[in-house]
Amino acid sequence: MNSVTSTWRQRRQAARTRRAIDAALARSSSPAMRDELLTMAGATSYVRR
């Protein structure tokens, strides 16, 4: 049961991170800022879907 809870929490955190990064990309003011955000997201193993 503990592994189920742990997996669920990891998935929720990943979804939360994806939404936050997508929102930041939508608000980015320039292509350079967008590139910087994507670079930072890549460092945290973010996968855009």
JOWOWO-V443815 format. One record per backbone hydrogen bond with DSSP energy under -0.5 kcal/mol. NH is the residue of the N-H (numbers start at 1). CO is the residue of the C=O. Records with the same first field share a line. If there is no record, write none. Layout:
BEGIN
NH->CO  CO
END
This chain:
BEGIN
5->1
6->2
7->3
8->4
9->5
10->6
11->7
12->8
13->9
14->10
15->11
16->12
17->13
18->14
19->15
20->16
21->17
22->18
23->19
24->20
25->21
26->22
27->23
28->24  25
34->30
35->31
36->32
37->33
38->34
39->35
40->36
41->37
42->38
43->39
44->40  41
45->42
46->41
48->46
END
